[in-house]
Amino acid sequence: MEPFLQAVGRAVKRGGIFIVGTTLLVVGAALLVLPGPGIGVIALGLVVLSAEFQWAKRILSWARDRFTSLKDAAQARMRGSGRHPPSGGPPTRDRPDQAA
């Protein structure tokens, strides 16, 4: 009887994780077009699902690697662009106190 209860407990836990994770994914997808943190909620849904499902771990790992490479590319582009923030520059209509 005890192994049966353990199997049922695992199935209930897995089902609960699936329901919560899938709900977060659906809400996150809706928040991509509605006001709200859609990408963050989708990531949270993947974190919840990755506790029990291997496919969610693979997607989460791919997303982490992809975002890390995008961040590194953006930082390299900013460092290598040779642009510096304006520190004074010519007078503009927005800053009449600099005119003259």
Summary of the structure (lengths in Angstrom):
residues: 100
radius of gyration: 24.1
end to end distance: 90.5
largest distance: 90.5
contacts: 218
relative contact order: 0.08
helix: 73%
strand: 0%
